[in-house]
Amino acid sequence: MIAGDLDLAEREQFPEIAARVVGLRRQLLVIDMCRVTFMDSTGAAFLISLADSGRRRGGATVLRGADERDLFVLEVCGALDLFRIDRDHRCESAAPATGATSTPVPHRPV
């Protein structure tokens, strides 16, 4: 799950998070965007790098809970096709978290 802003101000955290996620070497990465309050092109580039890394390993990246604004940013970046979009997911009604970005958690098959 990602919480808070996914933007230029948070970019220093991205390499460490990406290294941990890529190190898991999962075929399916599900990124829960329900608690993202803002995403700019820097945040989109971070998501794109995760999806690209997974794709090179033959995997897929799913965005769950991304709102239309987030999807628009990815579309403007020309990268929407790198993601599977979970349009059926409904975020909890809890208010979005504030603060630093938390680590995206890969989906673990049940």
Secondary structure, 3 states (H helix, E strand, C coil): CCEEEECHHHHHHHHHHHHHHHHHCCCEEEEECCEEEEECHHHHHHHHHHHHHHHHCCCEEEEECCCHHHHHHHHHCCCHHHEEEECCCCCCCCCCCCCCCCCCCCCCCC
